[in-house]
Amino acid sequence: MSDKTGFKGFDKDWKCNGFQYEVGKTYETKEDIKLCQKGFHFCENPLDVFGYYPPTESKFAEVEADKCSKEKSEDSKIVCSSLHIKAELSLQGIISAGVKFILDKVDWKNNKKSNTGYRSAATNTGNWSAATNTGERSAATNTGSQSAATNTGDWSAATNTGDWSAATNTGERSAATNTGNQSAATNTGSQSAATNTGNWSAATNTGEQSAATNTGSQSAAEVSGKDSIACGLGYKNKAKGAKNCWLVLVERKDDYTIKTVKAVKVDGKKIKADTWYELKNGKFVEVK
């Protein structure tokens, strides 16, 4: 038994498997706990949460746990007897936590490829790895799961093909791309693109004139920079943006065939700023 911190997902009403939670409260049980059966569950890896509660229609929180079982799951899920819901996290917040978690786990001594010069390439094929560049016009690439590709220079590309990975850029006119499930692509520079093709993933941009795009199921695209576009092209996607940004969403049938495609400008009135929307019956509907 040991004290741990982690992350937990909930439905839109702060329920998990029908149990009602509330931020700031502590929940305890005196029953014997069993992984995936009895007790309070959470994940150590923030991105693992997307596998249980996708970013499209969920709430997320940082949690503190006590009296945890030593049982192991296929991912980082843990069961405990006491769980404190410490604070709510936004989608950007849990993505940032996911990137930090991955970077903290990386074997920096043996599995890091790093470049500081321009037009450089840093590549890793193993899991739990980090490829980083600080020069312009560079590429950071990972093919292993739970890895991080990071660029700080302009005109750069950060790419991951493994699941539970993070591709991040801080330079302008850059691209962050993930093809694995439950991954995060994020940009802070202007005129950049964050793209995910895996399911339960999140693409976010904070720079101006940028695009955040998802094609996987139950994923979320978010933009906060001026004149940017958030695109959700997969099944049950959602999108949100700052005022004067554009949202593009696809409505798909249960067999994943396209029902309709629509775009709308965030005018702050009919379509609210910084509010999640989904496409239902051909109309943009606020996700409550």
N, C-alpha and C positions, 0 to 999 in steps of 0.2 A: 504494500500500500504506500502511496506517495502523493504529495500535493502536486498538481499540474495546472497549467494554463492552456487554453485552446480556443476553439471557435465552434459555433453551433449555428445551424440553419433552422428556420421556422417557416410556416406558411404565412400568408399575408395577415393573419389574425394572431400571430405569435403563438401558434399551436404546433406541437410536434407529436405525431401519432395520437392526436386527439387531446393531449395534455396541454393545459393552458399555462403559458409562462408570462413573466413580466420583467422588464428591465429593472435591475436594482434589487431583486428579490433572490433569496436562497431557498433551494428545494432539497429535501432530504428524505431518505427512505430507510427503514430498519429491516426491510426484506433482504434476503440473499440476492446479490446482483449476478447477472449472467449476460455476457456480451450478446447483443442483438435480441435479447429476450426481456430481461428485467433490469431496471436501474435507469440512470440518466446518462445519455450518450453525447459525445462531442468529438471533434477531430483536432488533432495537433496541427496538421497541415491545412491552412485555410482553404486551399483550392480543392481539397477532398470534399468539402462541404457541398460544392456544386453537384456532386454525384447523388446527393440526397435531396437537396433543395436547390434547383437551378436558378441562375441569376434573373430569370425572366419574371418570377412572381413570388419572391421569397424575402424574408427578413433575415438579417445576420447579426450576430453579437459575439463579442469577446467574452469568454467565461473563465471562471476559476473553479477547479474541482478538488475534492478531498475524498479520501478513502477510495482510490481507484484500483480496479482489478489489474492484474498483470497479464490478462488474456490478450492475445494479439489477433488483429483482424488483417484482411488483405491490404487495407489501406491504413490510415492513421487513426481510425475510430477507436475510442476508449469508452468503457463504462465505469461509472462511479456511483457512490452512495449519496454524495452531496455536491450540488452544483449551484454556483452563484452566477447569475446573469449580470456581468459587470457593466457592459456598455454596448449600445447599438452601433453597428458599423455600416456605412454606406457601401455601395458596390465598389467605389474607388478605394474605400478603406480596406475592404477585405482583399482586393487585388494587391494593394500595397503590402499588406501583411503577408500575402502569399509570396510575393517577390522576396521580401525579407527572409521568410522562412527558408526558401530555396537557397538564397545566398548564404545564409547561416549554416546550411547543411553541406555546402560544397567543400570538397577536399581541395582546398586552395593550393596545397603543396604539390599534389600529384595530378590533379585533373583540371587545371586552369590554363587556358590559352589567352594571352593578353598582348595587345599591341597599343603603342602610343603614337605611331606614325600614321600619316595620311595613306589612303588607298591600301589599307591593310585588311587581312582576313584572319579571323580567329575561329577555329573549328574544333568541336568536340563530338565524339561518337558515343561516349559512355554516359551512364545515368549519373544523376547528382553532380553535374558538371557546370562550369561557367565559362562562357566565351565573352570577352569584353574588349571593346575598342574605345579609345579616346580621340583618335584622329578622324578627319573628315573623309567622306567617300569610302567608308569601310564596311565590312560585313562580319557580323558575329553569328555563328550558326551552331546549333546543337541538334543531334539526331536521337539522343537518349532521353528517357523520361525524367521528369522532375529536375529539369535543368533550367539555366538562365542564360539568355543571350542579351547583352546590354551594349548600347552605343551612346556616347555623349557628343560625338561630332555630327556636323550637318551632312545631309545627303548620304545617310548610312542605312544599312538594313540589318535588323535583328530577326533571326528566323529560328523557330523550333519545330521539329516534327514529332517529338515525343509527347505523351500525355502529361498532364499536371505540370506544365512548364510555363515560363514567363519570358516574354520578349518585350524589352523596354527601350525606348529612345528618348533622349532629352534634346537632341539637336533638331534643327528645322529641316523640312523637306526630306523626312526619313520614313522608313517603313518598318513596322513591327508585325510579324506574321507568325501564326501558329496553325498547325494542321492537326495537332493532337486534341483529344477530349479534355474537358475541365482545365483549360489553359487560359492565360491572361495576356492580352496584347495591349500595351499602353504607350502613348506618346505625350510628351509635354511641349514639344516644339511645334511651331506653326507650319502649315502646308504639309502635314504628315498624314500617314495612313496606318491605321491599326486594323488588322484583319485576322479573323478566325474562321476555320472551316470545320473544326471539331464541335461536337455537341457539348452543351452545358458550359459554354465558354463566355468570356466577357472581353469586349474591345472598348477602350476608352481613349479619348483625346481631350487635352485641355488647351492646346494651341489653336490659333485662328486658322481659318480656311483649311480645315483638316477633315478627314473622313474616318469614321469607325464603322466597320462592316463585319457582320456575322452571316455565315451560310449554314451553320450547324443548327440542330434542333434545340429548342429551349435555351437560347442564348440571348445576350443583351448587348446593345450598342449605345454608347453614351458620349455626347460631345458637349463641351462647355465653352469652347472658344468661338469667337465671332465668325459668322458666315461659314459654318461647318455643317457636315451632313452625317447623320446617324442612320445606318442601313441595317435592317434586320430582314434577311432574305431566306431564312430557314423556317422550319415548322415551329409555331408558337414562340416566335421571337418578339421582343419588345425594344423600344427605343425612346430616348429622351434627349432634349437639347436645350441650350440657352435661347433666349429671345433672338429672333431673326435667323436661327438655324433651320435646317430642313430635316424632316424625318421621312424615310422611305421604308415602307413595310410591305411584306408579301403575306397574303392570307392563303394558307394551304389546306387542302382537305386531309382527312385522316390517312389517305393513301399517299400523302405528300405531293400530290399533283397541285399545281397552282390554280387557285380560285380567282384571285385578283391581286393587282399590284397598284399601290397608290403612294403619292407623295404629298406632303403638306408642310407649310411654313409655320414655325412657332411664332405666332403673332402676339402671344401674351394674353389673349382674350379667349378666342374660340379654342385655340390650342395653347395650353399653359406652358410656361417656361419651367424647366427642371422638373418635369412630371413625366412618369412612364406612360407610354401609350402602346396599345396593341391594335391590330386590325381585326374587327369582327363584323361579319356580314357586310363587308365593303366600307365600313366606317371606322374612323379612329376613335377608340374608346379608352378612357382613362383607366389605368390599372389601379384599383383601390388598394 
